[in-house]
Amino acid sequence: MTAQELLAIFGNLQMAPAGGGRAVHKPLFVLFWLARLERGEPRLARFAEVEGSFKQVLTEFGSSNSPNTRHLPFWHLCNDADGKVWELQTERCIQIQTMGAAPGLTWLRQNDVRAGFTPAVDDLLRRNAALRSTLGRGLLVDHFSETLHADIAAQLGLDLEAGEGVNTKPKSARRRDPAFRDRVLRAYEYRCCVCGFDLRIGNITAGLEAAHIQWFTAGGPDVETNGFAMCALHHKLLDLGAFTVEPINLTMRFSQNLQLGESTKAHLLSYHGAGIIQPQSTSYKPERKYLEWHGDEVFKKPSRD
């Protein structure tokens, strides 16, 4: 298998769910395993050895329910590329062939199931730091908001800057609209829709960003009704699921999962239950379907009272 063939396989992972929902299990799991290779850990690992660490990654960067299904990529990855990239074994080193439903967490633990990249894939990735870096960056670009890339890499301990990289074509023909940022900032009159931040240095807007409500990587379009003008802080918090915006009345709801010091709590939660600063025209008002997507797929439920 060549590097290009390997990148093509991981660029076309079998993903679920369909219909615009986030499917982060496999991309995060492959990134998680790449970090294991960088640390020189063994090719195969028992499910019980890795589930705790992977659960934490899903808690941080997945949807609210993702940690409960942390075993799915461990089991289902062997169905990709006709079993050429991933293998499952029992405690007696008997290889498991699977196309069916994944067993439960308890079964995987009790049967000492272990898994890892196939020997050829493991060897190729273990020897080629540039290939690992290229694969890692590609998975992040294809599946996560760009505000989270550095955080995911840092949490996993994954080096995304190794070597020259490997040339590869983008997974999708979709291209971002470079005018999206300017249109969204103009719609909100160049201020953060949460806190009103509106710093300019000369004619340059500083620290203000156009946030996708439904992520571009999840099929969200580059239109004003799928965008918020936000300062860098609130954009990051939106993408982490720290808060969401109600579709009906455009009020902000913050997550119970936030851990806050007293001063931060007093400042940040002052926006809980408050309405966003709305765009200058009703034609730019955030569409309900995008807000519902964010509430279902990104927001870390449950909400504070």
Protein Blocks (a to p, Z undefined) as FASTA:
>chain_A
ZZklmmmmmmmcccddehhiacfklmmmmmmmmmmmmnopafbdcfklmmmmmmmmmmmm
mcfklmmmmmmmmmmmmmggghplbccddfkopacddfbdcddfklmmmnopacdddfkl
mmmmmmmmmlmmmmmmmmmmmmpcfklmmmmmmmnopafkgcjbjadddfbfcdcdfklm
mmmmmmnoopafklopacdehjacehiacddfbdfklopacdfklcccddfklmmmmmno
paccdfklopacddfkbccdfklmmmmmmmgopacdddfbfklgccfklmmmmmmmmocc
dddZZ
